[in-house]
Amino acid sequence: MRKEPMSKRRRASGIALAAALCCGLVIGVVGCSQSGQGGQDASGGSAAEQQAAESETRTFTDSAGRTVEVPAQIDRIAPAGHTATQVLLTMAPEKMVTLSQELSDDQAKYLGESYAELPVTGAAFGAKGDLNKEAVAASGTQILIDTGELKDNIAEDLDTLQEQLGIPVVMIETTMDTYADAYEMLGELLGMEERGRELSEYCKSAYEETTSVMAGIPDDERVRVAYLLGDKGTNTIAKNSYQGQVVDLVANNVADLGEVSGSGQGVEISMEQLALWNPELILFAEGSIYDTVGDDAAFADLDAVKNSAYYEVPTTPWNWLNSPPTVNQVLGMQWLPRLLYPDQYDDDLYETVAGYFKTFYGYDLSEAEFDEIAANAQPKA
């Protein structure tokens, strides 16, 4: 369903060079003036007044326990990685000056075409660690924001990055049970308390509804689920992994493999192992074998396939369960239990999904759009 990235892209390297030549920037120096002609900034104030306002600072304590000196007024922000891109596009897209990765046409439709044209600067951490520090500096951002899991040595890594960039770098933890807190923190950081409270209350309500429903379903009555990926359907998102939080919350994830990598590519398994697990229901990621598994002899004896209890995880605007595991999980933890335990809910899935799109993206999702997005993600007739 997802389309290829937009072809008309302003390349980060080109922007970095042009802006650096224009503003005289080097790594560690961020201060390119945002003023227009005649010494006036976009809001009508003088450049001097704007610079004076931006010179004021305050302290902020991030999720890693670091006390960071940040601008008193923050108007230009950049994400440190892909999870932060998703979170910030829901919180303060109008303040963003870069993206960590390109938006596809499909994503831009729901998130806003103008944001798709922001320069792409990569991710500071993760497998690639390809953050373009020159482009970040040239963007004029006042702060770099990271979100996600609090990993070992994160505080030291953030301090190092902050020193390299010469601008504040903060970390906001985002896990299944901390999304509400995360948005409250972002509201405080960005001076957007009302917006932060709105998103916080949504996340809190969604999480409490889901955990309340699951509290009434004993562990031995929870659906035994396998979440499979890859062009052969033989990679799995393992139990207790950061990528598997939604499945673990609402189902019995059969892929109990002990300590595993948190990669969005999952862990490769054999068909023999999958047959031993014999899940009641299978979730397939986009790009896997959902379309052909019904005719695949290797899968034919699995109960989930024989009973047509297999589904494809929606991916608009991002995968609802993981890849990356971030605020999209708030939608996933509302969708998946409604698929697994429909008798526990008396509302309409379309209304639930449309409510999420409206609250997080300001987009009025039509029923036709919902039917397309969730075509393979609803109970089969």
C-alpha positions as CSV (number, residue, x, y, z in Angstrom):
1,M,0.0,0.0,0.0
2,R,2.8,2.4,0.8
3,K,4.2,4.3,-2.1
4,E,7.8,5.1,-2.9
5,P,9.3,8.3,-1.4
6,M,8.6,11.6,-3.1
7,S,11.0,12.2,-6.0
8,K,11.3,15.9,-5.5
9,R,13.5,15.9,-2.5
10,R,15.8,18.7,-1.2
11,R,18.9,16.7,-0.5
12,A,20.3,17.3,3.0
13,S,23.9,17.6,1.8
14,G,23.1,20.3,-0.7
15,I,21.1,22.3,1.9
16,A,23.9,21.9,4.4
17,L,26.4,23.3,2.0
18,A,24.3,26.2,0.8
19,A,23.2,27.1,4.3
20,A,26.7,26.8,5.6
21,L,28.0,29.1,2.9
22,C,25.2,31.6,3.6
23,C,25.4,31.6,7.3
24,G,29.0,30.8,7.9
25,L,28.2,27.7,9.9
26,V,30.5,24.9,10.9
27,I,29.8,21.8,13.1
28,G,29.0,22.9,16.6
29,V,27.8,26.4,15.6
30,V,24.1,26.9,15.1
31,G,22.9,30.4,14.8
32,C,21.8,31.1,11.3
33,S,19.5,34.2,11.4
34,Q,15.9,33.6,10.6
35,S,15.2,37.2,9.8
36,G,13.8,38.5,6.5
37,Q,14.4,41.7,4.6
38,G,14.8,44.9,6.5
39,G,16.0,43.2,9.7
40,Q,12.5,41.9,10.4
41,D,11.8,38.3,11.4
42,A,8.7,36.3,10.2
43,S,6.6,37.5,13.1
44,G,7.4,41.2,12.5
45,G,9.9,41.6,15.3
46,S,13.5,42.8,14.7
47,A,16.3,40.3,14.3
48,A,17.9,41.7,17.4
49,E,14.8,41.2,19.4
50,Q,14.5,37.6,18.2
51,Q,18.2,36.9,18.9
52,A,17.7,38.4,22.4
53,A,14.7,36.2,23.1
54,E,16.6,33.1,21.9
55,S,19.5,33.8,24.1
56,E,17.4,33.3,27.2
57,T,17.7,29.8,28.6
58,R,16.3,27.4,31.2
59,T,17.0,23.9,32.4
60,F,15.2,20.8,31.4
61,T,15.6,17.3,32.9
62,D,15.2,14.6,30.3
63,S,14.2,10.9,30.6
64,A,17.9,9.9,31.0
65,G,18.2,12.1,34.1
66,R,20.3,14.7,32.3
67,T,19.9,18.4,33.2
68,V,20.2,20.2,29.9
69,E,20.3,24.0,29.3
70,V,17.7,24.7,26.6
71,P,16.3,27.8,25.0
72,A,13.5,29.5,26.9
73,Q,11.6,29.7,23.7
74,I,11.9,26.8,21.2
75,D,10.7,27.3,17.7
76,R,13.0,25.1,15.6
77,I,13.5,21.4,16.4
78,A,15.1,18.4,14.8
79,P,14.7,14.7,15.4
80,A,17.6,12.5,16.4
81,G,16.1,9.5,14.7
82,H,13.1,7.7,13.2
83,T,11.1,7.3,16.4
84,A,11.6,11.0,17.2
85,T,10.5,11.9,13.6
86,Q,7.1,10.1,14.2
87,V,6.6,11.6,17.6
88,L,7.5,15.1,16.7
89,L,5.3,15.0,13.6
90,T,2.3,14.4,15.9
91,M,3.4,16.9,18.5
92,A,4.9,19.9,16.8
93,P,5.3,19.5,13.0
94,E,5.2,23.2,12.5
95,K,8.4,23.5,14.5
96,M,10.4,20.8,12.7
97,V,13.2,21.9,10.4
98,T,14.5,18.4,9.5
99,L,13.4,14.8,9.2
100,S,15.4,11.7,9.9
101,Q,14.2,9.9,6.8
102,E,12.1,10.8,3.7
103,L,8.3,10.6,3.9
104,S,6.5,8.6,1.2
105,D,3.7,10.1,-0.8
106,D,1.3,8.0,1.3
107,Q,2.7,9.4,4.6
108,A,2.7,12.9,3.3
109,K,-1.0,12.6,2.4
110,Y,-1.9,12.2,6.1
111,L,0.9,14.1,7.7
112,G,1.1,17.1,5.4
113,E,2.7,17.6,2.0
114,S,4.8,20.6,3.2
115,Y,6.6,18.5,5.8
116,A,7.7,16.0,3.2
117,E,10.0,18.7,1.7
118,L,12.0,19.1,4.9
119,P,15.7,18.2,4.6
120,V,16.6,14.7,5.6
121,T,19.5,14.4,8.1
122,G,19.5,10.7,9.2
123,A,19.6,9.1,12.6
124,A,22.1,9.6,15.4
125,F,21.9,6.1,16.8
126,G,20.8,2.6,15.7
127,A,22.4,0.3,13.1
128,K,23.3,3.0,10.7
129,G,24.1,5.9,12.9
130,D,24.2,8.2,9.9
131,L,23.3,11.6,11.3
132,N,24.6,14.3,9.1
133,K,25.8,16.7,11.7
134,E,26.7,19.4,9.2
135,A,23.1,19.4,7.8
136,V,21.7,19.5,11.4
137,A,23.8,22.6,12.1
138,A,22.9,24.2,8.8
139,S,19.2,23.7,9.5
140,G,19.2,26.3,12.3
141,T,17.6,24.0,14.7
142,Q,17.8,25.0,18.4
143,I,17.6,21.5,19.8
144,L,17.9,17.9,18.8
145,I,15.3,15.6,20.4
146,D,15.6,11.8,20.7
147,T,12.9,9.4,21.7
148,G,12.5,5.7,22.3
149,E,14.1,3.2,24.6
150,L,16.5,4.1,27.4
151,K,19.5,1.9,26.5
152,D,22.7,1.4,28.4
153,N,25.1,4.3,28.2
154,I,22.5,6.6,26.6
155,A,23.3,9.5,28.8
156,E,27.0,9.4,27.8
157,D,26.1,9.0,24.1
158,L,23.7,12.0,24.3
159,D,26.4,14.1,26.1
160,T,28.9,13.3,23.4
161,L,26.5,14.2,20.6
162,Q,25.5,17.4,22.3
163,E,29.2,18.4,22.5
164,Q,29.7,17.6,18.9
165,L,26.7,19.6,17.7
166,G,27.0,22.5,20.1
167,I,23.3,22.6,20.7
168,P,21.1,20.9,23.4
169,V,20.2,17.3,22.9
170,V,17.5,15.7,25.0
171,M,16.0,12.3,25.4
172,I,12.3,11.5,25.9
173,E,11.5,7.9,26.8
174,T,8.6,6.4,24.8
175,T,7.4,3.0,25.8
176,M,3.9,1.4,25.9
177,D,3.3,2.7,29.4
178,T,5.1,6.0,29.2
179,Y,3.6,7.7,26.1
180,A,1.4,9.8,28.2
181,D,4.3,11.0,30.3
182,A,6.3,11.6,27.1
183,Y,3.8,14.0,25.7
184,E,3.6,15.9,28.9
185,M,7.4,16.3,28.9
186,L,7.3,17.5,25.3
187,G,4.6,20.0,26.1
188,E,6.8,21.4,28.9
189,L,9.9,21.4,26.8
190,L,8.3,23.1,23.7
191,G,6.0,25.4,25.6
192,M,3.0,23.5,24.1
193,E,1.4,22.3,27.3
194,E,-2.1,22.2,25.9
195,R,-1.2,20.1,22.9
196,G,1.0,17.9,25.1
197,R,-1.9,17.4,27.5
198,E,-4.3,16.5,24.7
199,L,-2.0,13.8,23.3
200,S,-1.1,12.6,26.8
201,E,-4.7,12.1,27.8
202,Y,-5.4,10.1,24.6
203,C,-2.4,7.8,25.2
204,K,-3.4,7.3,28.9
205,S,-7.0,6.5,28.0
206,A,-5.9,4.1,25.2
207,Y,-3.4,2.3,27.5
208,E,-5.8,2.0,30.4
209,E,-8.6,0.7,28.2
210,T,-6.4,-1.9,26.8
211,T,-4.9,-3.1,30.1
212,S,-8.3,-3.1,31.6
213,V,-9.6,-5.4,28.9
214,M,-6.6,-7.7,29.2
215,A,-6.8,-7.9,33.0
216,G,-10.1,-9.8,32.4
217,I,-8.5,-12.3,30.1
218,P,-6.4,-15.0,31.8
219,D,-3.0,-15.7,30.3
220,D,-4.0,-19.2,29.3
221,E,-7.0,-17.8,27.3
222,R,-5.1,-15.2,25.4
223,V,-4.7,-15.9,21.7
224,R,-1.5,-17.6,20.7
225,V,0.0,-15.3,18.1
226,A,3.1,-15.3,15.8
227,Y,4.2,-12.1,14.2
228,L,6.1,-13.0,11.0
229,L,8.2,-11.0,8.6
230,G,10.4,-11.4,5.6
231,D,9.9,-12.6,2.1
232,K,9.6,-16.2,3.3
233,G,7.6,-15.4,6.4
234,T,10.3,-17.0,8.6
235,N,11.4,-14.1,10.6
236,T,9.6,-13.3,13.8
237,I,9.2,-10.5,16.3
238,A,10.2,-12.3,19.5
239,K,8.6,-12.1,22.9
240,N,10.0,-9.6,25.3
241,S,11.7,-7.6,22.5
242,Y,11.2,-3.8,22.3
243,Q,9.7,-4.4,18.8
244,G,7.1,-6.8,20.3
245,Q,5.6,-4.7,23.0
246,V,2.0,-4.5,21.5
247,V,1.8,-8.3,20.8
248,D,3.1,-9.1,24.2
249,L,0.6,-6.8,25.9
250,V,-2.5,-8.2,24.3
251,A,-1.6,-11.8,23.2
252,N,0.4,-14.9,24.0
253,N,3.5,-14.3,21.8
254,V,4.6,-17.8,20.9
255,A,8.1,-16.6,19.9
256,D,9.7,-17.0,23.3
257,L,13.3,-17.0,22.3
258,G,15.0,-15.6,25.4
259,E,17.2,-12.6,25.0
260,V,17.0,-11.4,21.4
261,S,17.9,-8.4,19.2
262,G,15.5,-5.5,19.0
263,S,15.9,-5.3,15.3
264,G,12.8,-4.5,13.2
265,Q,13.8,-7.3,10.9
266,G,13.0,-9.9,13.6
267,V,14.7,-13.2,14.3
268,E,15.0,-15.9,11.7
269,I,13.3,-19.2,12.6
270,S,12.8,-22.5,10.9
271,M,9.5,-23.9,9.6
272,E,10.0,-26.8,12.1
273,Q,10.0,-24.3,15.0
274,L,6.9,-22.5,13.7
275,A,5.1,-25.9,13.3
276,L,6.0,-26.7,16.9
277,W,4.5,-23.4,18.1
278,N,1.5,-23.8,15.8
279,P,0.0,-20.4,16.5
280,E,-3.7,-19.8,16.5
281,L,-3.3,-16.6,14.7
282,I,-0.6,-15.1,12.5
283,L,0.2,-11.5,11.8
284,F,2.3,-10.8,8.7
285,A,4.2,-7.6,8.2
286,E,3.9,-5.7,4.9
287,G,6.1,-7.2,2.3
288,S,5.9,-10.7,3.7
289,I,3.8,-13.6,2.3
290,Y,0.3,-12.6,3.4
291,D,-1.0,-12.7,-0.2
292,T,0.3,-16.2,-1.0
293,V,0.4,-18.0,2.3
294,G,-2.9,-19.7,1.7
295,D,-1.4,-21.6,-1.2
296,D,2.0,-22.2,0.5
297,A,2.5,-25.9,1.2
298,A,5.0,-25.1,4.0
299,F,2.3,-23.3,5.9
300,A,-0.6,-25.5,5.0
301,D,-0.7,-27.5,8.2
302,L,-0.6,-24.6,10.6
303,D,-3.9,-24.1,12.4
304,A,-3.9,-20.3,11.7
305,V,-3.6,-20.9,8.0
306,K,-6.2,-23.8,7.9
307,N,-8.6,-21.5,9.8
308,S,-7.8,-18.4,7.7
309,A,-6.8,-16.7,10.9
310,Y,-4.0,-14.7,9.4
311,Y,-3.8,-10.9,8.8
312,E,-1.6,-8.2,7.5
313,V,-0.5,-5.4,9.9
314,P,-1.5,-2.0,8.5
315,T,1.3,0.4,7.7
316,T,-0.3,3.7,7.2
317,P,1.2,6.1,7.9
318,W,3.6,3.7,9.6
319,N,3.4,0.1,10.8
320,W,0.9,-0.1,13.6
321,L,3.0,-2.4,15.8
322,N,6.7,-1.6,15.3
323,S,9.3,-0.7,12.8
324,P,10.0,1.6,14.4
325,P,8.3,0.9,17.7
326,T,7.0,4.4,18.7
327,V,3.7,6.3,19.0
328,N,2.2,4.2,16.2
329,Q,2.0,1.5,18.9
330,V,-0.8,3.5,20.5
331,L,-2.9,2.8,17.4
332,G,-1.7,-0.8,17.3
333,M,-2.7,-1.5,20.9
334,Q,-6.2,-0.4,20.1
335,W,-6.5,-2.3,16.8
336,L,-5.0,-5.7,17.8
337,P,-7.1,-6.5,20.8
338,R,-10.2,-5.6,18.8
339,L,-9.1,-8.1,16.2
340,L,-8.3,-10.8,18.8
341,Y,-11.2,-10.3,21.2
342,P,-14.0,-8.6,19.4
343,D,-16.5,-9.6,22.0
344,Q,-14.7,-7.4,24.5
345,Y,-15.5,-4.2,22.5
346,D,-18.8,-2.6,21.5
347,D,-17.4,0.3,19.4
348,D,-16.6,0.5,15.7
349,L,-13.0,0.0,14.6
350,Y,-13.3,2.7,12.0
351,E,-14.3,5.2,14.6
352,T,-11.3,4.2,16.8
353,V,-8.8,4.6,13.9
354,A,-10.4,7.8,12.6
355,G,-10.2,9.2,16.1
356,Y,-6.5,8.5,16.3
357,F,-5.8,10.1,12.9
358,K,-7.8,13.2,13.9
359,T,-6.1,13.6,17.2
360,F,-2.5,12.8,16.2
361,Y,-2.4,14.1,12.6
362,G,-5.4,16.4,12.4
363,Y,-6.7,14.3,9.5
364,D,-10.3,13.4,8.9
365,L,-10.1,9.8,7.8
366,S,-12.9,8.7,5.5
367,E,-14.5,5.2,5.7
368,A,-13.2,4.5,2.2
369,E,-9.6,5.4,3.3
370,F,-10.0,3.2,6.4
371,D,-11.2,0.3,4.3
372,E,-8.2,0.6,2.1
373,I,-5.7,0.9,5.0
374,A,-7.2,-1.9,7.0
375,A,-8.3,-4.2,4.1
376,N,-6.3,-7.2,5.4
377,A,-6.5,-6.3,9.1
378,Q,-10.1,-7.1,10.0
379,P,-11.9,-10.4,10.8
380,K,-12.5,-12.3,7.6
381,A,-16.2,-12.8,6.6
